[in-house]
Structures are given as structure tokens and as C-alpha cells.
Amino acid sequence: MEGIRTLIGEAEIAARVEALAAEIAQRIPDDFVVVGLLKGAAVFVADLSRALYRAGARPEFEFMRLSSYGLAKVSSGEVHLLGDIPIDLAGRRVLLVDDIVDTGRSIAHAAALLHERGVGEIWTCALLDKPARREVTADVDFVGFTIEDVFVAGYGIDYAEKCRYLPYIGIVD
């Protein structure tokens, strides 16, 4: 696509997702629920769930929809819950999965909501971590790739609701 330069290719993403799944399967007991943050993490959650199966794990998965960007390249600083998890997760182990952690607000907000609901243990996972943009404390237990402060799209991550379909992650010029 014009205006997007490849940062992380399709094969590199696939290999890292397999490695993450192996790490997760070793560290988290088998009875857990993957909670993906929509829309950005949908592609990652789908691939990660199948990789977890290949690594011997059999997690359930659900989704929570949050928004802080809208159509902009910069977070509004406010996280809004647009769609909630339809099941009760009280006492359950949860792997909270996001596409990218930059300010840290979305994953911290989602984790706080899950804690309020009485989930058991929570682990966090992000395909991309952008620590240079961190505004709130957000420790990520499993990280696919750490990237510089660049605006990216592809592999589920959008730019103004476009480019989610790209099989790679690219820098938006």
C-alpha cells in the first residue's frame, strides 16, 4: 500500500507468534481465557489462539472493545468501553491481549476493569510494545516486538480504520 513501509514482515510475525504461544503455554496453567482488545488485536488473537493450541494450550477466548484513538494518529488520552465481555470471568485466569501498548492507557484500563470484576490472575500480552510513548504504568508479561515511536498499521492495527487487512506491520508515512 502506498505510504506504508514494511517494518515487520509476515513471516517474522508468524514465527514470533509461535514463540510467544510456546512461552505462554509454559507459564500459564491450561485453564485460562484469552481476552482480546478489539478491534486491533482480533487478527493477533486468532493467530495466537491457534498457536496456543499447537503449543498444547486450550484457552477459551472473548473480546472487549475499547477506543482511545478514533480516526486520529494520537490517543485522545481517554479510554472508552464500547463493547463488554459477555461472560462472567470471576475467579478465572485471564491473558489480556492487545495489539500495541504505547501510552499504556488501554491495557491498564482493561486490566483494572477485569480486576474490579474479580478475575483470578491476569497476564498481559501485546504484539507490539512502544515504551517511548508510555504515559501510565503498564507492565506487559509477553511482548512480540518492541518498536520505536513510529505510527504503524497492518496485521489488525488500523490507520483511520484502514489497513487492518495487511499481512505485515508497516510504518505509516
QUILINNOR-V975853 format. One line per field, one symbol per residue. phi: phi as a letter, one per 40 degrees, with the letter a starting at -180 (. if undefined). A space follows every 10 residues. Layout:
phi: ???
This chain:
phi: .cgbbcbbcd cccdcccccc cccccccbdd cabcbccccd cdcccccccc ccdcchcbcc abbbbbaabg bccbccgbbb cbacccbcbd gccbbcbbca bbcgcccccc cccccdcgcc cbbbabcbbb ccccbbcacb cbbcacbccb cbahfgcbbf gbgdcccbbb ccc
